[in-house]
């Protein structure tokens, strides 16, 4: 008996070593709802038309072999889902607060998961009103909690230095994490706002003066920039703790402006997000606060001062905790310059593949893919994403080890059919099959627990691995 077990163990080990390596890459696109950029394309769509748009987007994502979408659920202190805290978004219904029975977030989560596509819920933590809006609800935060809202140029903004504003936004995010089966929580680059201008073209300072004076009167020693950043950092850390407390498997990602600070000696020039948006994004990466950082590297490969590979290399050097860096990619800029074409996008994705910790990217935005700018669909499908991929593993995320599925195989005149029971916690299955040409594999969503392969392939072995939503494999 001992000899048999030893032989089985050695055979299993040899098989594991001979299996082909699974492609791993985070392939995502942002679906923006603010100002109807990506969804819904009009504020007058019926429920069935909204469903059709989301379904078509997911079908295209599947066809292009993406494995994640970043869906904007809170564009401006409103909700693109059923919320008891904030009003229905005007961008969804045409009037802020107008209810509808259809819940886009619940729908996209269910339909995306059927297709093996992750859904990260994208929140704007502080923007309270966008100038493209035309209506205002009595349930809006500016009516219910005016003390935490500031008018800033054409916008309304929650004051990041107000503890109650931080608690309020955190409560919104925590509510979504609790009630929806999302796979990630995501912020973009808006913390303090980009500067608004007055009638003379001068920058308007953000109106947090009352809290600043209170801080100084209490003996505060930080300068105003550090004071603002400290509040942003406190909120970023609090969100990370709360998300992991509620559901440890939910990923936490932030997509800051692509330049932390200009570093001329490294040929990095341009806008200073550290000083202007009070976003210390390098700190969030180096502290391990985030599971992934997606700096928006929206420039040409060879552009002096803003080169995509130069910036990506700098971010890699800051990654002391070895988190994922999956840059934002400017697919929307295809056609803006002769050199900014689908081939450049493909080349930039190739740059990300040079290091496992940067193997991924997020396309801005889905409209660019849907409109097939510069033939980007064929370029991605036929040249860049030629095979399905699962996301890179995140070993620091707590997860329960998946069990290995037991496969049942039946043969008929045409097919070899393999089936297996659902594995708790699985998001994908990798099906390996060995024929005369050796091992091959395919990736299936966890909704599919069967595969049919032609008998003509002379298959003599089939193995199945379960993969969880964090990219961890069963044995």
C-alpha positions in Angstrom: 0.0 0.0 0.0 2.8 2.4 0.9 4.5 1.7 -2.5 1.3 2.4 -4.4 0.8 5.7 -2.6 4.4 6.7 -3.3 3.9 5.9 -7.0 0.7 7.9 -7.1 2.4 10.9 -5.4 5.3 10.8 -7.9 3.0 10.5 -10.9 1.0 13.4 -9.6 4.1 15.5 -9.1 5.3 14.7 -12.6 2.0 15.6 -14.1 1.9 19.0 -12.2 5.4 19.9 -13.6 4.3 19.0 -17.1 1.1 21.1 -17.2 1.3 24.3 -19.3 1.6 27.6 -17.4 -1.7 29.5 -17.2 -1.7 33.0 -18.6 -2.1 35.5 -15.8 -3.0 39.1 -16.5 -5.5 41.7 -15.1 -7.4 42.8 -18.2 -10.0 45.4 -17.4 -11.9 48.4 -18.7 -13.6 51.3 -16.8 -17.4 51.6 -17.4 -18.1 55.2 -16.4 -21.6 56.4 -15.6 -20.8 60.1 -14.8 -22.3 62.3 -17.6 -23.4 59.0 -19.4 -19.9 58.4 -20.7 -20.3 54.6 -21.0 -23.5 53.6 -19.3 -26.3 54.3 -19.8 -25.6 56.1 -23.0 -28.8 58.2 -22.5 -30.7 59.2 -19.4 -34.0 58.2 -21.1 -33.3 54.5 -21.7 -35.9 52.0 -20.5 -35.0 49.3 -18.1 -34.8 46.7 -21.0 -32.6 49.1 -22.9 -30.3 49.5 -19.9 -30.1 45.7 -19.5 -29.3 45.3 -23.2 -26.5 47.9 -23.0 -24.9 46.1 -20.0 -25.3 42.7 -21.6 -23.7 43.9 -24.8 -20.8 45.4 -22.9 -20.2 42.2 -21.1 -20.4 40.2 -24.3 -17.8 42.4 -25.9 -15.6 42.2 -22.8 -15.9 38.4 -23.0 -15.1 38.4 -26.8 -12.0 40.6 -26.2 -11.0 38.2 -23.4 -11.1 40.8 -20.6 -11.5 39.3 -17.1 -12.7 42.4 -15.2 -14.8 45.6 -15.4 -14.5 48.6 -13.2 -18.1 49.8 -12.9 -18.8 53.3 -11.6 -21.5 53.1 -8.9 -21.2 56.5 -7.2 -20.3 59.2 -9.6 -21.3 62.2 -7.4 -22.9 61.3 -4.0 -25.6 59.4 -5.9 -26.2 55.8 -6.6 -26.3 53.6 -9.7 -27.8 50.9 -7.5 -30.5 50.5 -4.9 -29.4 52.6 -1.9 -31.1 53.7 1.3 -28.3 56.2 1.9 -28.0 58.1 -1.4 -30.5 59.0 -4.2 -30.7 57.2 -7.5 -28.4 58.9 -10.0 -29.7 61.4 -12.5 -27.4 59.8 -15.1 -29.4 56.6 -14.7 -33.0 57.8 -14.5 -33.0 61.4 -15.9 -33.8 62.9 -12.5 -31.9 62.5 -9.3 -33.8 60.4 -6.7 -36.3 59.0 -9.3 -36.6 55.3 -8.3 -36.5 52.4 -10.6 -37.0 48.7 -10.0 -33.9 47.7 -12.0 -30.6 47.6 -10.1 -27.7 47.9 -12.5 -25.0 46.9 -10.0 -26.9 43.7 -9.0 -27.4 42.9 -12.7 -23.9 43.5 -13.9 -22.4 41.4 -11.0 -24.7 38.5 -11.8 -24.1 38.6 -15.5 -20.4 39.3 -15.4 -19.8 36.4 -13.0 -21.7 34.0 -15.3 -19.0 35.0 -17.9 -16.0 34.7 -15.6 -15.6 38.5 -15.4 -14.8 40.3 -12.1 -16.7 43.4 -11.1 -14.9 46.2 -9.1 -17.3 48.9 -7.8 -15.9 52.3 -8.6 -16.7 55.1 -6.1 -15.9 58.8 -6.2 -15.3 59.4 -2.4 -15.8 63.2 -2.3 -17.4 64.6 -5.4 -21.0 65.6 -4.4 -22.3 67.2 -7.6 -21.2 67.2 -11.2 -21.9 70.2 -13.5 -23.4 67.9 -16.2 -26.3 67.3 -13.7 -29.6 69.2 -14.1 -31.6 68.1 -11.1 -31.3 67.8 -7.3 -33.0 65.5 -4.9 -34.3 66.3 -1.4 -32.3 63.1 -0.4 -29.0 64.5 -1.6 -26.2 65.0 0.9 -26.2 68.7 0.3 -29.8 68.9 1.7 -29.4 66.3 4.4 -25.9 67.1 5.7 -25.0 70.6 4.4 -22.3 71.1 7.0 -20.0 68.6 5.2 -20.6 69.9 1.7 -18.6 72.8 0.0 -19.5 74.6 -3.2 -16.4 74.6 -5.3 -16.7 76.4 -8.6 -19.1 74.5 -10.8 -19.0 71.5 -8.4 -20.1 70.4 -4.9 -17.5 68.6 -2.9 -17.5 66.8 0.4 -14.8 68.4 2.6 -12.0 65.8 3.1 -11.1 67.5 6.3 -14.5 66.9 7.9 -14.5 63.7 10.0 -18.3 63.4 9.3 -17.7 63.5 5.5 -15.2 60.7 5.8 -17.6 58.7 7.9 -20.4 59.3 5.5 -18.5 58.2 2.4 -17.2 55.2 4.3 -20.7 54.2 5.2 -21.7 54.3 1.6 -18.8 52.0 0.5 -19.3 49.6 3.4 -23.0 49.3 2.5 -22.2 48.2 -1.0 -19.5 45.7 0.2 -22.0 44.1 2.6 -24.9 43.8 0.2 -23.4 43.1 -3.2 -21.1 40.2 -4.3 -18.5 42.7 -5.8 -14.9 41.6 -6.3 -13.2 44.9 -5.6 -13.6 48.5 -4.4 -12.0 51.1 -6.6 -11.2 54.9 -6.5 -9.9 56.9 -9.4 -7.8 60.2 -9.2 -10.3 62.5 -7.5 -9.5 63.3 -3.9 -9.2 67.0 -3.5 -10.5 68.3 -6.8 -8.5 69.6 -9.8 -8.4 73.4 -9.5 -11.4 75.4 -10.6 -10.9 78.9 -12.1 -12.6 82.2 -11.3 -13.8 84.7 -13.8 -10.2 86.0 -14.2 -8.8 82.6 -14.9 -7.1 82.3 -11.4 -7.2 79.1 -9.4 -9.9 79.0 -6.7 -8.6 77.5 -3.4 -10.6 74.8 -1.9 -12.9 76.2 0.8 -11.6 74.3 3.9 -10.3 77.4 5.6 -12.6 77.1 8.7 -11.2 73.7 9.5 -7.7 74.8 8.8 -8.0 77.8 11.2 -9.4 75.4 13.8 -6.5 73.1 13.4 -3.9 75.9 13.8 -5.8 77.3 16.8 -5.5 73.9 18.4 -1.8 73.9 18.1 -1.4 72.0 14.8 2.1 72.1 13.4 1.7 70.7 9.8 1.7 73.0 6.8 -1.6 73.2 4.9 -0.5 70.7 2.2 0.6 68.1 4.7 -2.6 68.7 6.7 -4.8 68.1 3.7 -2.8 65.0 2.7 -3.1 63.6 6.2 -6.9 63.7 6.0 -6.9 62.0 2.6 -4.5 59.3 3.9 -6.6 58.7 7.0 -9.7 58.1 4.8 -7.8 55.8 2.3 -6.5 53.7 5.2 -9.9 53.5 6.9 -11.6 52.3 3.7 -9.0 49.5 3.3 -9.5 48.3 6.9 -13.3 48.3 6.6 -13.4 46.5 3.3 -11.1 43.8 4.6 -13.0 43.6 7.9 -16.3 43.0 6.0 -15.0 40.7 3.2 -11.3 40.0 3.2 -11.4 38.7 -0.4 -12.6 42.0 -1.9 -9.7 43.7 -3.6 -8.9 47.4 -2.9 -7.5 49.4 -5.8 -6.8 53.1 -6.5 -6.1 54.7 -9.9 -4.3 58.0 -9.1 -2.9 60.5 -11.6 0.0 58.9 -13.3 2.7 61.3 -11.8 3.2 61.2 -8.0 5.4 64.3 -8.2 7.6 65.6 -11.0 11.1 64.2 -10.9 13.1 66.0 -13.6 16.3 64.0 -13.0 14.3 60.9 -14.0 12.7 62.8 -17.0 9.3 62.9 -15.2 7.6 66.2 -15.6 4.1 67.6 -15.5 1.2 68.0 -13.1 2.0 67.5 -9.4 -0.8 65.4 -7.9 0.9 65.3 -4.5 0.8 69.1 -4.3 -2.4 69.8 -6.2 -4.7 66.9 -5.4 -3.1 66.1 -2.0 -2.8 62.5 -3.1 0.2 60.7 -1.7 -0.3 57.7 -3.9 3.3 56.4 -3.4 2.5 56.1 0.3 -0.6 53.9 -0.3 1.5 51.6 -2.4 4.5 51.4 -0.1 2.3 51.0 3.0 0.5 48.1 1.4 -2.8 49.9 1.9 -4.0 48.9 -1.6 -4.0 45.5 -3.3 -3.3 47.2 -6.6 -2.4 50.7 -7.8 -3.5 51.7 -11.3 -1.6 55.0 -12.1 -3.1 56.6 -15.1 -0.3 56.5 -17.6 -2.2 58.3 -20.4 0.8 59.4 -22.5 2.7 58.3 -25.6 5.5 55.8 -25.2 8.2 58.1 -26.4 6.9 61.4 -25.0 9.7 63.3 -23.1 8.8 63.9 -19.5 5.7 61.7 -19.7 6.9 58.4 -21.2 4.7 55.4 -20.4 7.7 53.0 -19.8 9.7 55.6 -17.8 6.7 56.2 -15.5 6.0 52.5 -15.2 9.6 51.8 -14.2 9.5 54.5 -11.6 6.3 53.1 -10.0 7.8 49.6 -10.0 10.8 51.0 -8.0 8.4 52.3 -5.4 6.7 49.0 -4.9 8.4 47.8 -1.7 5.4 45.7 -0.6 5.2 44.0 -4.0 1.6 44.8 -4.7 0.1 44.8 -8.1 0.7 47.8 -10.5 -1.9 47.7 -13.3 -1.7 51.0 -15.1 -4.5 52.9 -16.7 -4.2 52.8 -20.4 -5.4 55.7 -22.7 -7.4 53.7 -25.2 -9.7 56.8 -25.5 -6.7 58.7 -27.1 -6.5 56.5 -30.1 -6.6 58.9 -33.1 -5.7 62.0 -31.1 -2.3 61.9 -32.7 -1.0 59.9 -35.7 1.3 57.9 -33.4 -1.4 57.2 -30.8 -3.0 54.2 -32.4 -4.0 50.7 -31.6 -0.4 49.5 -32.2 0.8 51.8 -29.5 -1.8 50.5 -27.0 -0.6 46.9 -27.8 3.0 48.0 -27.3 2.3 49.5 -23.9 0.5 46.4 -22.8 3.6 44.5 -23.9 5.7 46.7 -21.6 3.4 45.8 -18.6 4.1 42.1 -19.3 7.8 42.4 -18.6 7.3 42.0 -14.8 4.7 39.8 -13.1 3.8 42.6 -10.7 2.8 44.9 -13.6 1.0 42.2 -15.7 -2.2 44.0 -16.3 -3.9 47.2 -17.3 -7.2 49.0 -17.4 -8.6 50.6 -20.6 -10.2 54.0 -20.3 -12.9 53.8 -21.2 -15.4 51.2 -22.4 -16.8 53.5 -25.0 -13.4 53.4 -26.7 -13.6 49.6 -27.0 -17.3 49.7 -28.0 -16.6 52.3 -30.8 -13.6 50.2 -32.0 -11.3 53.2 -32.1 -8.5 52.6 -34.6 -9.5 48.9 -35.0 -8.7 48.2 -31.3 -11.1 45.3 -31.1 -9.2 43.2 -33.6 -5.9 44.2 -32.2 -6.8 43.1 -28.7 -8.7 39.9 -29.8 -6.3 38.7 -32.5 -2.9 39.9 -31.3 -2.8 41.1 -27.7 -5.3 38.9 -25.8 -5.1 35.8 -27.9 -5.9 33.5 -25.0 -8.1 33.8 -21.9 -6.2 34.7 -18.7 -6.9 34.7 -15.0 -5.7 37.5 -12.8 -2.3 37.3 -11.0 -2.5 35.9 -7.5 -2.5 38.1 -4.5 -0.8 36.0 -1.8 -1.3 38.6 0.9 -5.1 38.4 0.7 -6.6 36.0 3.1 -8.3 33.1 1.4 -9.4 29.5 2.1 -7.5 26.9 0.1 -9.8 25.5 -2.6 -10.3 21.8 -2.9 -9.6 20.0 -6.1 -12.6 19.0 -8.1 -13.1 15.3 -8.8 -13.7 14.8 -12.5 -16.2 12.3 -14.1 -15.5 11.4 -17.7 -17.9 9.8 -20.1 -17.3 8.9 -23.8 -19.8 8.6 -26.6 -19.4 8.4 -30.4 -18.5 12.1 -30.8 -17.3 13.5 -27.5 -15.4 12.9 -24.4 -17.5 14.7 -21.7 -15.9 15.7 -18.4 -18.1 17.0 -15.5 -17.3 18.0 -11.9 -19.2 19.3 -8.9 -19.1 23.0 -8.1 -16.2 23.9 -5.8 -17.1 26.4 -3.0 -15.2 29.6 -3.6 -14.2 28.9 -7.2 -14.5 31.7 -9.8 -12.9 30.0 -12.7 -12.0 26.4 -13.6 -8.9 25.6 -15.7 -9.5 22.4 -17.7 -6.3 20.6 -18.8 -6.5 17.9 -21.5 -3.6 15.7 -22.7 -3.7 14.4 -26.3 -1.1 13.3 -28.9 0.3 16.8 -29.0 0.7 17.1 -25.2 -1.1 19.1 -22.6 -3.4 22.0 -23.4 -5.9 24.0 -21.3 -9.0 26.2 -21.4 -10.4 28.6 -18.8 -14.1 28.4 -17.9 -16.2 30.5 -15.5 -17.4 28.8 -12.4 -20.9 28.7 -13.8 -19.8 26.0 -16.2 -18.9 22.6 -14.7 -18.7 20.5 -17.8 -16.8 20.4 -21.1 -17.1 18.3 -24.3 -14.0 17.5 -26.3 -13.9 15.7 -29.6 -13.0 12.1 -29.5 -10.8 12.7 -32.6 -8.2 14.4 -30.3 -7.3 11.1 -28.7 -7.4 12.6 -25.2 -6.1 10.2 -22.6 -6.2 12.5 -19.5 -8.3 15.4 -18.2 -7.5 17.4 -15.0 -9.4 20.4 -13.5 -8.2 23.1 -11.2 -10.4 25.5 -9.3 -9.3 29.2 -9.2 -10.7 31.7 -6.7 -11.5 35.4 -7.5 -8.1 36.3 -6.0 -6.3 34.1 -8.5 -5.4 31.3 -6.1 -5.3 27.8 -7.5 -6.4 24.5 -6.0 -3.9 21.6 -6.1 
